[in-house]
Amino acid sequence: MEGQTLTHPSTPPPSDSPLTLMFLGQYVSALMHETIAYLKLPYDKLAHEMSIPELVLRDAVEGKMGLTRGQWVKFGRLLALPTTYILRPGEREGVPCWEICFPPVSLMANKS
């Protein structure tokens, strides 16, 4: 193993790959967690609005349990967060990656 260097792929994985979707889910969970903390929102009231148990909501936000797409959208709207985004290719420190754009760049361009 000594002397071997880590090489990065020249392109990110496909946007619908399990790896990309896993990291996307982690990003959305982190965004919601930070929003809840910043706004000092109580989980019990958010869970009541979502009609799900508080522990389920906490686990979902912490990335331990998933919600359905409809539940994530409802939760995003409840937090006044964009519920639509796009992935676009980007680069960080010379390594290709996916960038998440809120709201979709195409919608922003059409409004100008």
C-alpha positions in Angstrom: 0.0 0.0 0.0 2.9 2.4 0.6 3.6 4.7 -2.3 0.1 4.4 -3.8 -1.7 7.6 -4.3 -5.5 8.1 -4.3 -6.8 9.2 -7.7 -10.1 10.9 -8.2 -12.4 10.0 -11.0 -12.7 12.5 -13.9 -16.5 12.7 -13.5 -18.8 12.4 -10.6 -21.1 9.3 -10.3 -24.4 9.5 -12.3 -26.9 11.9 -10.7 -29.3 8.9 -10.0 -26.7 6.6 -8.6 -27.2 5.3 -5.0 -24.0 7.1 -3.9 -25.2 10.4 -5.2 -28.7 10.0 -3.8 -27.2 9.0 -0.4 -25.2 12.2 -0.2 -28.1 14.3 -1.5 -30.3 12.9 1.3 -27.6 13.7 3.9 -27.4 17.2 2.5 -31.1 17.8 2.7 -31.2 16.3 6.2 -28.4 18.6 7.3 -30.1 21.6 5.8 -33.3 20.9 7.6 -31.5 20.2 10.9 -29.7 23.5 10.7 -32.9 25.4 9.8 -34.7 23.9 12.8 -31.8 24.8 15.1 -31.4 28.3 13.7 -35.1 29.0 14.0 -35.3 27.3 17.4 -38.3 25.3 16.2 -39.7 22.6 18.6 -39.7 19.1 17.2 -42.9 18.2 19.0 -44.9 20.9 17.2 -43.2 20.1 13.8 -44.1 16.4 14.2 -47.7 17.3 15.1 -47.9 19.4 11.9 -46.4 16.5 9.9 -48.8 13.9 11.6 -45.8 11.7 12.5 -44.2 10.7 15.8 -41.6 13.1 17.1 -38.9 10.4 17.3 -39.5 9.5 13.6 -39.1 13.2 12.6 -35.9 13.5 14.7 -34.5 10.3 13.2 -35.3 11.5 9.7 -33.6 14.9 10.2 -30.6 13.1 11.7 -30.4 10.8 8.7 -31.2 7.6 10.6 -34.6 7.1 9.0 -36.1 8.1 5.7 -39.3 9.9 5.0 -41.3 9.5 1.8 -40.7 12.1 -0.9 -44.1 13.6 -0.2 -43.2 13.9 3.5 -39.9 15.6 2.7 -41.7 18.1 0.5 -44.3 18.8 3.1 -41.6 19.2 5.7 -39.6 21.5 3.5 -42.7 23.7 3.0 -43.4 23.7 6.7 -39.8 25.0 7.2 -40.3 27.5 4.4 -37.4 25.9 2.5 -37.3 25.3 -1.3 -38.6 21.9 -2.2 -37.3 21.9 -5.7 -33.6 21.8 -6.7 -31.3 20.7 -9.4 -28.0 18.9 -9.4 -25.4 20.3 -11.7 -21.8 19.2 -12.3 -19.3 21.2 -10.3 -15.7 21.1 -9.1 -14.1 21.4 -5.7 -10.4 21.6 -5.4 -10.0 20.2 -8.9 -12.3 17.2 -8.1 -15.6 16.8 -10.0 -18.7 16.8 -7.8 -22.4 17.5 -7.9 -23.7 20.9 -6.7 -27.2 21.3 -5.4 -28.9 24.5 -6.5 -31.9 26.1 -4.7 -34.2 27.2 -6.4 -33.4 25.6 -9.8 -31.1 27.8 -11.8 -33.4 27.3 -14.9 -36.3 28.9 -12.9 -34.1 31.9 -11.9 -33.0 32.4 -15.5 -36.7 32.5 -16.7 -37.7 35.1 -14.1 -35.0 37.6 -15.2 
